[in-house]
Structure formats: structure tokens, C-alpha cells
Amino acid sequence: MQARHLALPRNWPLGLAALIVAAGILGVFGPWDMSENPIIRASTSLYTSIDSATASWPSAAGTLSDLVAEAGLFALAGMLALVLWWGRGDARTLAVGIAAGAGAVGSAIATLAVKSVVTEERPCTAIPGVHALSECPPLGDWSFPSNHSGIAAALATAVVLAGYAAGRVWLSVLAVLTALVVGLSRVVSGVHYPHDVAAGLVFGSCITLACAVALTPVTAMLVRRFVPLHGEPGPAHGREPVSS
């Protein structure tokens, strides 16, 4: 396989654009006083409308929404593992998938870091009289951005990138839909504002994409060096890796 199919240096503008978008999301939602930001006011209004609509739901609905969020993350991780298994004989799929998977880990760490800086209070404690379906996290477990949504988007982006490389577009579509369901469940459960979820989805996806662009040339080199492809013996069997 030719090196031009492995390394993606020509895509550095895409990675840079992803970082700019991620920073823009933080700039729009992060440092503002919530009462002064019209988007956040609209998000709060939507949150209270959803809370009113779900106020009569049984308590089991909160448990179900929590299970949907957790199961969605496990499903997305499984999708990424599956597409890597399908692409185990293709250097490009493995390189992109491993880089994107590493990007998903980096995205989760970055999301936690942002939460510790912005320190937005959860809507279920900040807004008087709401009836959150799920138990509200304690003060100090901050709301912005939604960590579940960020991780879901990060994993979905990794599946999309690896799935595209492996020709499994249907799995990419399923991953995107799953990430959206995870995000929606966090609003329905009452533990996040809609803008928390939207920011988490965009931020998680952008950080993963940027990391994938940056790391794919490295993972491509490692795959070519250490992973036997299509039944070919690797370097340990005395055969040199494919030259650039």
C-alpha cells in the first residue's frame, strides 16, 4: 500500500478548522453570564419546557434515560472495536481508527478540563421547581459541557473516520444517531441544558477530528512497522515494512 494512503498531512487545515470550531463553542457558551447570553436563555427556556413535559413521567423513566446514556457509550465503543476488527487487514483503516480512538480519549480529558474551568451549575439545582427525572449530580459535578455527549460524539467521530476508511458507511450513520440519542437522553433526564449537550457534541467531535489528523501519520508508520497485513509477515519474520 502506498504511503499516500496512510499519512494525511494534506488534511492539516481540517484539523486546524476543527480546533477553531471547538474554541468557538467555548467562546460562545463558556465565559458568559448565563442571563446575558441569548442562546443560553433560549436553551434554559427549552430545558424548562422539556422538564414540564416530563414532570408527570414515572420515576422509572429517569432510570431508563440513564441506562440509555450509558448503553449508548458502550455501544459506540463496541462499534469502534468492530470497525477496527473488520479493517484489521487494511493499514489505512487501522491507522485512522487507532488515531481517532486516541483522539476520543484526548477529547474526554479535554471535556473534563473545560468543565473544571467553566463551573456551570446543573440546571436541576440552578432552576427552582424543576422535576428532573434523574437524580441531580452534587454541586461540583459541573454541567458544561456534557461529558456523556462529548464522549459519545468523540467515539462516533472515531467510528465515522474508521468506518469511512473501511467502507462501512452504514455503521458511521448508526454511530452518529447513537451519539445524538445519548445527548438527548441527558436533557430528557434533566441533568443538562440543551446547550451543554450541543457544546459537548461539537467539542468532542472537533477535538477527536483534530487529534486524528495529527496522529494518523504516526499510527500509519506504527501499523506498517509492527502489524502484518493481508497475511504478510511483519518485521519480526525478517521482512521489511513497506517503504515510503
N, C-alpha and C positions, 0 to 999 in steps of 0.2 A: 504493500500500500504506500502510496506516495505521501511524502511529508506534508504536502499542501492540504491533505485530507485530515491531518491530525492537529496541527497547530493553527491557531486562529488569530494571528497578530493583526490581521486586517480589520478585526472586529473591535479594536480598542475604542473607537468612537462610540460604539454601542454601550460598552462598559462605562465610559465616562458619562454618557447621557443618563444611564441608569442611576449613577451616583448623584447626578444633578437633580433628578426627579425625587430621589429619596430625601435629599437635603431640602428640596422644595416642600415636600409633605411636612417635614418637621417645622419649616419656617411658617407654613400656613396655620398649622394647628398647635404647635408646641409652646411658643413663648407668650401667647396671647392671654389676656384676661378673658375668661370664657364669656363673660357678659358683653364684651366688646366685639367679639368675632361673630359676624352674621351667619357664617357657615355653622359654627358651633351652636349658635342659638337655634338654628333650624334643626340641627342634629338632636338637641335637647328636646325640642318640640316633638320630633318624630319618636324619640325614646318614650316620652310620656304617653303618646298616643298608643304605642305598642303595649306599654305597661297597662293602660286602661283596658285594652282589648283582651289581654291575657289575665286580668285580675280574677276572673271567675274560673279559671282553669284549675284542675285539681293539683295537689302538690306533686303527684307523680309526674306531671309534665315537666317540672324542674329537673327531676332525676333523669328523665328521658333526654332533655336538652343537653344535660351534662354528658350523658353517655354518647350522644351523637357527636359532640365535640371531641371527646377522647377517642372514640372509634374511628372518626374521620382522620385523625392524625396517624393512628396505627395503619389504617388503610392506605394512606398516602405513602408511608414508609414502605409498606409492602409492595406498592406499585413501583417504587423506585428500585427495590431489590429485584422485582420481577423483570423490569426492563433491562437491568444490568445482566441478569441471567440470560435473557434472550439475546443480548448483544455480546455475550462473553467471547465469541469468536471474532468480533469486529473491533479493531483498535480504536476507531473514531468514537463508536458508541461508548466503549469503556472509558476512554479519556474524558469525554464530555460528561458522562454520568458521574464519574468519580469527582471531577472538578465541581460539578453542580451540587453534588451531595455535600462536599466540603463547604461550599458556599451556603448551603442551608444551615449548617452548624454555625457558621460565622454570622448568618442573619439572626439566628436565635439569640446569640450572645449580644449582638448589636441592639436588638429589641429590648432586652433586659437592661442594657446600659441606658437607653433612652428613657425607659420607664423610671429609672432611678434619678434621672435629671429633671424630667418634666413634673413628676409627682402630682398627677391629676387624680383627684379623689373619685372613687367609684360612684356612678350615678345612684346606685341603690342606697348609698349613705349620704350623698350630697343633696338629693332632691327629697324633700319631706313628703311623706304619704304615698310613696310608691310601693307596689306589691311585687317585688322581684320573685320570679318562680324559683330561682336557686338561692342557696344561702349566700349572702353577700360576703365577699372576702374581707378580712380585717383591714383596718387602716394601716397603710404601709405597703399593702399589696396594690400598687397603683394601677390606674386604668388605661393610660395612653402610652403607647399603642397596645392594642390587644395582642398578647403574646400567642394565644392559640391561633389567631388569624395570621399573624406573622409567620409562625412555623408552618401552618397549612399552606400559605402562599409560597413559602420557600421550598417546601417539598414538592408542591405542584409544579413550580418552575423547573426544578430539577428533573421531574418526570417529563415535562414538556420538551426540554432540551435533549435529554437522553432518548425519549420516545421518538422525537423527530429524526435523530441520528439513526435510530434503529428501524425507522419506517413504521412505527406503531402509533399513528396519529390518533386512533380511537382511544388509546389509553391516555394520551395527553388531554383529550377532551374530558374524559372521565375524571382526571386529576383536577382540572380546573373547576368542574362542577362540585367536586367533593370539597375543595377549599372554600368555595362560596357557601356551601351548606354549613361548614364549620363556623364561618364568620357569622352567618345569620343566626345560628343557634346561640351565639354569645349575646346577641342583642335580645332575642326572644327570652332567654333565661333571666335577663335583667341585670347582668353584671357588667355590661359595656354600653357606652353610647354608640350610635351608628358610625360616628366619625372615628372612634377608636378602632373599629373593625376595618373601615375603609383605609385608614392610615396603615394599619397592620398589614393588610393585604398588599398594598402598593409598596410599602417599605420592605417587607420580607421578600417580595418578588424582585425588586430592584437590586437589593444587596446580593441576593443569590446570583442574579444575572451578571453583575459586575465581577463577583468572585469567579464565576465560571469562565468569563472571558479572560481574566487574568491568569487563572490556574490551568486552563486546558493545555497550553503548550507544555507545561511542566508534567502534567499527568500523562500526556501523549508520549513524552520521552520515557517516562517510567514504564508505561504499558509496553512500549516497543522493546524496552530493555529486559523486562522481567516476565512478561506474560506470553506464553506460547499461543499463537493464533492459528485457527483453522488447521489444527493438528500439527503445526510446525514445531520442532523442538526449540526451546528457548536457549539463551546463552549458556545455561548450565549444562546443556548437551553438546557444547562445543561449537554451536552455530552462532555467528554474529548477528545482532539485531539488524533490522532493515536500516540501511544507511539513509541519511538525509539527502 
